[in-house]
Amino acid sequence: MANIRNKIIFLGTGGGGSMVSLQTYSTAGFWVNLEGVDLYFDPGPSAVYKIRQAGLNPDNLKGIFISHKHLDHTGDLNALIEAVHYQFSNKGWNYKDYQVFCPPDVVPYIIENHQKMPGKIVKVRPEQFYRLEHLKIMTTKKLLEKPCYHGNLEQYGYEVRGKQFSFAYVPETFYQSGLFKKLESDILVLNAMAPTNDYPEQLVKIVKEISPQLVILRHWIKRAADYGIKKYAHDLGKATGVKVIAVKDGEVFDFKTASILP
């Protein structure tokens, strides 16, 4: 990929156990270049393969961000850490100039030897600010998981702010008033949930509270794919009055034009 500056490369737009198994939509996560700094979010199964397939170089990554410990978000975390560590393009290894940002309960999922590879593993906390080069990163409050997890899941969204551009990433979560009130970005990458029960209404409330100019919807589980991702996005846009894009594997968002590249 020739020019990735100020772009989001959606290598994977699938989510949930159904897509971990089916891979109709990849669970690879997504690559962001914001003002020259390369970041990776939620490297689920197939992340390293999709990175190489797209012609991207893991040697360039400065930060790996994990929202929560589920397999569709962490399945390739150890593989990606190793891919960055080996630095094939620089004819060496033991590369330390990058950080992993994750909830504390993700760290045990990183192989002990791999915990020594990054320059730093940052155990993120709610509503904290972190620096990565010139970027300012803020975590959300602890997000709400499905009741079946019995409060055993630490999950956070991230807002990344540069000098010119910014975006927020909110993984799948339930709504609670005030949960997202500090998010200020006009661009929201939002994880979809099932198109049934009250899940769509949860997303409507989240979007209305954040009030972005654009929502990029991803994390398609099988039920959402069967429903139709464009219809899902249309429904959310109609209910919120916000422009919503249903993104697919391989699509690229350009911060400069605030649009998906043709």
Sine and cosine of phi, psi and omega as CSV:
sin_phi,cos_phi,sin_psi,cos_psi,sin_omega,cos_omega
0.00,0.00,0.86,-0.51,-0.20,-0.98
-0.94,0.33,-0.83,0.56,-0.10,-1.00
-0.82,-0.58,0.95,-0.31,-0.03,-1.00
-0.94,-0.35,0.10,1.00,-0.05,-1.00
-0.88,0.48,0.74,-0.67,0.02,-1.00
0.84,0.55,0.74,0.67,0.01,-1.00
-0.66,-0.75,0.43,-0.90,0.18,-0.98
-0.94,-0.35,0.83,-0.55,0.02,-1.00
-0.97,-0.25,0.94,-0.35,-0.05,-1.00
-1.00,0.07,0.99,0.11,-0.01,-1.00
-0.92,0.38,-0.56,0.83,0.05,-1.00
-0.68,-0.73,0.70,-0.72,0.01,-1.00
-0.82,-0.57,0.15,0.99,0.03,-1.00
-1.00,-0.04,0.25,-0.97,0.02,-1.00
-0.33,-0.94,0.20,-0.98,0.02,-1.00
0.99,0.16,0.25,-0.97,-0.01,-1.00
-0.88,0.48,-0.51,0.86,-0.01,-1.00
-0.89,0.46,-0.67,0.74,-0.02,-1.00
-0.99,0.13,-0.41,0.91,0.17,-0.99
-0.85,0.52,-0.63,0.78,-0.01,-1.00
-0.98,0.18,-0.74,0.67,-0.13,-0.99
-0.99,0.14,-0.63,0.77,-0.08,-1.00
0.85,0.53,0.44,0.90,0.15,-0.99
-0.86,0.51,-0.70,0.72,0.27,-0.96
-0.91,-0.41,0.78,-0.62,-0.08,-1.00
-0.89,0.45,0.51,-0.86,0.06,-1.00
-0.98,-0.21,0.49,0.87,-0.13,-0.99
-0.96,0.27,-0.32,0.95,-0.11,-0.99
1.00,0.07,-0.30,-0.95,-0.08,-1.00
-0.59,-0.81,0.49,-0.87,-0.02,-1.00
-0.98,-0.22,0.69,-0.72,0.05,-1.00
-0.81,-0.59,0.75,-0.66,0.25,-0.97
-0.93,-0.36,0.92,-0.39,0.02,-1.00
-0.90,-0.44,0.95,-0.32,0.04,-1.00
0.81,0.58,0.65,0.76,0.09,-1.00
1.00,-0.03,-0.06,1.00,0.00,-1.00
-0.97,-0.25,0.82,-0.57,-0.06,-1.00
-1.00,-0.07,0.78,-0.62,-0.06,-1.00
-0.76,-0.65,0.44,-0.90,0.07,-1.00
-0.75,-0.66,0.69,-0.72,-0.05,-1.00
-0.88,-0.47,0.79,-0.61,0.13,-0.99
0.78,0.63,0.94,0.35,0.00,-1.00
-0.97,0.26,1.00,0.08,0.07,-1.00
-0.98,0.21,-0.10,-0.99,-0.01,-1.00
-0.80,0.61,0.73,-0.69,0.02,-1.00
1.00,0.05,0.12,0.99,-0.06,-1.00
-0.86,0.51,-0.78,0.62,-0.06,-1.00
-0.90,0.44,-0.66,0.75,0.04,-1.00
-0.87,0.50,-0.72,0.70,-0.02,-1.00
-0.92,0.39,-0.57,0.82,0.06,-1.00
-0.87,0.49,-0.76,0.65,-0.01,-1.00
-0.92,0.40,-0.64,0.77,-0.01,-1.00
-0.88,0.47,-0.55,0.83,-0.01,-1.00
-0.99,0.12,-0.05,1.00,-0.01,-1.00
0.98,0.19,0.32,0.95,0.05,-1.00
-1.00,-0.01,0.38,-0.92,-0.08,-1.00
-0.89,-0.46,0.93,-0.37,0.00,-1.00
-0.88,0.48,-0.33,0.94,0.06,-1.00
-0.84,0.55,-0.43,0.90,-0.11,-0.99
-1.00,0.08,-0.16,0.99,-0.09,-1.00
-0.93,0.37,0.70,-0.72,0.06,-1.00
-0.95,-0.30,-0.33,0.94,-0.01,-1.00
-0.47,-0.88,0.66,-0.75,0.12,-0.99
-0.89,-0.46,0.79,-0.61,-0.10,-0.99
-0.88,-0.48,0.76,-0.65,0.01,-1.00
-0.88,-0.47,0.76,-0.64,0.02,-1.00
-1.00,0.10,-0.64,0.77,0.03,-1.00
-0.26,-0.96,0.13,-0.99,-0.27,-0.96
-0.99,0.11,-0.05,1.00,-0.05,-1.00
-0.87,0.49,0.49,-0.87,-0.14,-0.99
-0.85,0.53,-0.61,0.79,-0.02,-1.00
-0.93,0.36,-0.13,0.99,0.03,-1.00
-0.92,-0.39,-0.25,0.97,-0.09,-1.00
-0.75,-0.66,-0.02,1.00,-0.16,-0.99
-0.83,0.56,-0.53,0.85,0.01,-1.00
-0.94,-0.33,0.31,0.95,-0.04,-1.00
-0.88,0.48,-0.75,0.66,0.01,-1.00
-0.89,0.45,-0.65,0.76,0.02,-1.00
-0.90,0.44,-0.64,0.77,0.00,-1.00
-0.94,0.34,-0.64,0.77,0.08,-1.00
-0.85,0.53,-0.70,0.72,0.01,-1.00
-0.92,0.40,-0.63,0.78,0.01,-1.00
-0.89,0.46,-0.64,0.77,0.05,-1.00
-0.94,0.34,-0.63,0.77,-0.06,-1.00
-0.88,0.48,-0.62,0.78,-0.14,-0.99
-0.96,0.26,-0.42,0.91,0.13,-0.99
0.76,0.65,0.82,0.57,-0.03,-1.00
-0.88,0.48,-0.57,0.82,-0.04,-1.00
-0.95,0.31,-0.34,0.94,0.00,-1.00
-0.97,-0.23,0.17,0.99,0.05,-1.00
0.82,0.58,0.70,0.71,0.02,-1.00
-0.21,-0.98,-0.04,-1.00,0.08,-1.00
-0.57,-0.82,-0.29,-0.96,-0.06,-1.00
0.87,0.49,0.66,0.75,0.00,-1.00
-0.98,0.22,0.80,-0.60,-0.10,-1.00
-0.90,-0.44,0.01,1.00,-0.15,-0.99
-1.00,0.05,0.77,0.64,0.10,-0.99
-0.40,-0.92,0.30,-0.95,-0.05,-1.00
-0.77,-0.63,0.48,-0.88,0.12,-0.99
-0.94,-0.35,0.82,-0.58,0.03,-1.00
-0.95,-0.31,0.84,-0.54,-0.06,-1.00
-0.37,-0.93,0.39,-0.92,0.15,-0.99
-0.88,0.47,0.48,-0.88,-0.03,-1.00
-0.82,0.57,-0.55,0.84,-0.05,-1.00
-0.98,0.22,0.01,1.00,0.11,-0.99
-1.00,0.07,-0.49,0.87,-0.12,-0.99
-0.82,0.57,-0.67,0.75,0.04,-1.00
-0.88,0.48,-0.30,0.96,0.03,-1.00
-0.99,0.11,-0.14,0.99,0.08,-1.00
-1.00,-0.02,0.83,-0.56,0.00,-1.00
-0.79,0.61,0.64,-0.76,-0.11,-0.99
-0.79,0.61,-0.72,0.70,0.00,-1.00
-0.90,0.44,-0.57,0.82,-0.02,-1.00
-0.96,0.29,-0.35,0.94,0.06,-1.00
-0.92,0.40,-0.32,0.95,0.01,-1.00
-1.00,0.02,-0.16,0.99,-0.13,-0.99
-0.98,0.20,-0.72,0.70,0.01,-1.00
-0.93,0.36,0.35,-0.94,0.10,-0.99
-0.89,0.46,-0.56,0.83,-0.01,-1.00
-0.34,-0.94,0.64,-0.76,0.20,-0.98
-0.97,-0.26,0.91,-0.42,-0.04,-1.00
-1.00,-0.09,0.91,-0.42,0.06,-1.00
-1.00,0.10,0.98,-0.18,-0.16,-0.99
-0.95,0.30,0.47,-0.88,0.03,-1.00
-0.81,-0.58,0.30,-0.95,-0.05,-1.00
-0.91,0.41,0.66,-0.75,0.08,-1.00
0.78,0.62,0.73,0.68,0.06,-1.00
-0.92,-0.38,0.43,-0.90,0.05,-1.00
-0.95,-0.31,0.65,-0.76,0.01,-1.00
-0.73,-0.69,0.40,-0.92,0.04,-1.00
-0.91,-0.40,0.66,-0.76,0.14,-0.99
-0.65,-0.76,0.96,-0.27,-0.19,-0.98
0.80,0.60,-0.81,-0.59,-0.03,-1.00
-1.00,-0.03,0.00,1.00,-0.04,-1.00
-0.99,0.14,0.59,-0.81,0.07,-1.00
-0.95,-0.32,0.81,-0.58,-0.09,-1.00
-0.88,-0.47,0.77,-0.64,0.03,-1.00
-0.86,-0.51,0.68,-0.73,0.13,-0.99
-1.00,-0.02,0.45,-0.89,0.10,-0.99
-0.98,0.19,0.02,-1.00,0.24,-0.97
-0.89,0.45,0.27,-0.96,0.09,-1.00
-0.87,0.49,0.79,-0.61,-0.07,-1.00
-0.99,0.15,0.28,-0.96,-0.06,-1.00
-1.00,-0.08,0.80,-0.60,0.01,-1.00
-0.99,-0.13,0.15,-0.99,0.06,-1.00
-0.88,0.48,0.57,-0.82,-0.02,-1.00
-0.82,0.57,-0.46,0.89,-0.05,-1.00
-0.91,0.41,-0.27,0.96,0.01,-1.00
-1.00,0.08,-0.14,0.99,0.13,-0.99
0.83,0.55,0.58,0.82,0.07,-1.00
0.95,0.30,0.28,0.96,-0.06,-1.00
-0.99,-0.11,0.22,0.98,-0.06,-1.00
-0.87,-0.49,0.83,-0.56,0.15,-0.99
-1.00,-0.09,0.83,-0.56,-0.10,-1.00
-0.61,-0.79,0.73,-0.69,-0.03,-1.00
-0.69,-0.73,0.49,-0.87,0.23,-0.97
-0.99,-0.14,0.17,-0.98,-0.02,-1.00
-0.74,-0.67,0.58,-0.82,0.23,-0.97
-0.86,-0.51,0.78,-0.63,-0.04,-1.00
-0.90,-0.43,0.85,-0.53,-0.06,-1.00
-0.88,-0.48,0.80,-0.60,0.12,-0.99
-0.96,-0.28,-0.27,-0.96,0.02,-1.00
-0.97,0.22,-0.51,0.86,-0.06,-1.00
-0.89,-0.45,-0.60,0.80,-0.10,-0.99
-0.84,-0.55,0.37,-0.93,0.09,-1.00
-0.43,-0.90,0.30,-0.95,0.10,-1.00
-0.40,-0.92,0.34,-0.94,0.09,-1.00
-0.87,-0.50,0.56,-0.83,0.07,-1.00
-0.84,-0.54,0.86,-0.50,0.02,-1.00
-0.87,-0.49,0.92,-0.39,0.05,-1.00
-0.96,0.29,0.01,-1.00,-0.05,-1.00
-0.89,0.46,0.79,-0.62,-0.07,-1.00
-0.35,-0.94,0.27,-0.96,0.12,-0.99
-1.00,-0.04,0.35,-0.94,-0.05,-1.00
-1.00,0.00,0.58,-0.81,0.20,-0.98
-0.55,-0.83,0.69,-0.72,-0.06,-1.00
-0.82,0.57,0.77,-0.64,0.03,-1.00
1.00,0.04,-0.05,1.00,-0.07,-1.00
-0.91,0.42,-0.49,0.87,-0.11,-0.99
-0.84,-0.54,0.30,0.95,-0.17,-0.99
-0.91,0.42,-0.35,0.94,-0.02,-1.00
-1.00,0.01,-0.12,0.99,0.02,-1.00
-0.97,0.26,0.76,-0.65,-0.11,-0.99
-0.87,-0.50,-0.13,0.99,-0.12,-0.99
-0.94,0.33,0.55,-0.84,0.05,-1.00
-0.99,0.16,-0.33,0.94,-0.01,-1.00
-0.96,-0.27,0.84,-0.54,0.00,-1.00
-0.85,-0.53,0.88,-0.48,0.18,-0.98
-1.00,-0.03,0.89,-0.45,-0.16,-0.99
-0.83,-0.56,0.73,-0.68,0.04,-1.00
-1.00,0.09,0.79,-0.62,0.03,-1.00
-0.98,0.20,0.34,-0.94,0.11,-0.99
-0.83,-0.56,-0.24,-0.97,-0.01,-1.00
-0.90,0.44,0.53,-0.85,0.01,-1.00
-1.00,0.10,0.34,0.94,-0.08,-1.00
-0.85,-0.53,0.10,-1.00,0.00,-1.00
0.82,0.57,-0.68,-0.74,-0.02,-1.00
-0.98,-0.20,0.22,0.98,-0.02,-1.00
-0.86,0.51,-0.73,0.69,0.02,-1.00
-0.86,0.51,-0.61,0.79,0.01,-1.00
-0.91,0.41,-0.54,0.84,0.08,-1.00
-0.87,0.50,-0.70,0.71,0.00,-1.00
-0.91,0.40,-0.62,0.78,0.04,-1.00
-0.85,0.53,-0.72,0.69,-0.01,-1.00
-0.91,0.42,-0.64,0.77,0.02,-1.00
-0.89,0.46,-0.75,0.66,-0.03,-1.00
-0.89,0.45,-0.66,0.75,-0.01,-1.00
-0.90,0.43,-0.60,0.80,0.01,-1.00
-0.95,0.32,-0.65,0.76,-0.01,-1.00
-0.97,0.26,-0.60,0.80,0.03,-1.00
0.83,0.56,0.82,0.57,0.05,-1.00
-0.98,0.18,0.15,-0.99,0.11,-0.99
-1.00,0.07,-0.44,0.90,-0.05,-1.00
-0.58,-0.82,0.71,-0.71,0.12,-0.99
-0.92,-0.39,0.79,-0.62,0.11,-0.99
-0.96,-0.28,0.92,-0.38,-0.13,-0.99
-0.99,-0.14,0.74,-0.67,-0.03,-1.00
-0.56,-0.83,-0.28,-0.96,0.01,-1.00
0.92,0.40,0.84,0.55,-0.04,-1.00
-0.99,0.14,0.90,-0.43,0.16,-0.99
-1.00,0.08,0.12,-0.99,-0.08,-1.00
-0.86,0.50,-0.66,0.75,-0.03,-1.00
-0.90,0.43,-0.59,0.81,0.05,-1.00
-0.94,0.35,-0.65,0.76,0.03,-1.00
-0.90,0.44,-0.66,0.75,0.03,-1.00
-0.91,0.42,-0.58,0.82,0.02,-1.00
-0.92,0.38,-0.57,0.82,-0.03,-1.00
0.93,-0.38,0.92,-0.39,-0.11,-0.99
-0.93,0.37,-0.55,0.84,0.04,-1.00
-0.93,0.36,-0.62,0.78,0.05,-1.00
-0.91,0.40,-0.64,0.77,0.04,-1.00
-0.85,0.53,-0.75,0.66,0.00,-1.00
-0.91,0.42,-0.65,0.76,0.02,-1.00
-0.87,0.49,-0.69,0.72,0.00,-1.00
-0.87,0.49,-0.70,0.72,-0.02,-1.00
-0.92,0.39,-0.66,0.75,0.03,-1.00
-0.89,0.45,-0.66,0.75,0.00,-1.00
-0.91,0.42,-0.61,0.79,-0.05,-1.00
-0.97,0.24,-0.39,0.92,-0.09,-1.00
-0.93,-0.37,-0.35,0.94,-0.10,-1.00
0.97,0.23,0.23,0.97,-0.01,-1.00
-0.94,-0.33,0.58,-0.81,0.06,-1.00
-0.93,0.38,0.78,-0.62,-0.03,-1.00
-0.80,-0.60,0.77,-0.64,0.04,-1.00
-0.93,-0.38,0.77,-0.64,0.14,-0.99
-1.00,0.00,0.95,-0.32,-0.10,-0.99
-1.00,-0.02,0.53,-0.85,0.00,-1.00
-0.89,-0.47,0.26,-0.97,0.01,-1.00
-0.80,0.60,0.72,-0.70,0.09,-1.00
1.00,0.03,-0.16,0.99,-0.01,-1.00
-0.98,0.22,0.46,-0.89,-0.12,-0.99
-0.82,-0.58,0.79,-0.62,0.07,-1.00
-0.99,-0.16,0.72,-0.69,-0.01,-1.00
-0.96,-0.29,0.88,-0.47,0.01,-1.00
-0.89,0.46,-0.57,0.82,-0.06,-1.00
-0.90,0.44,-0.67,0.75,-0.03,-1.00
-0.99,-0.16,-0.11,0.99,-0.05,-1.00
0.79,0.61,0.72,0.69,-0.05,-1.00
-0.48,-0.88,0.30,-0.96,0.12,-0.99
-0.98,0.19,0.75,-0.66,-0.01,-1.00
-0.93,0.35,0.58,-0.81,0.02,-1.00
-0.93,0.36,0.00,0.00,0.00,0.00
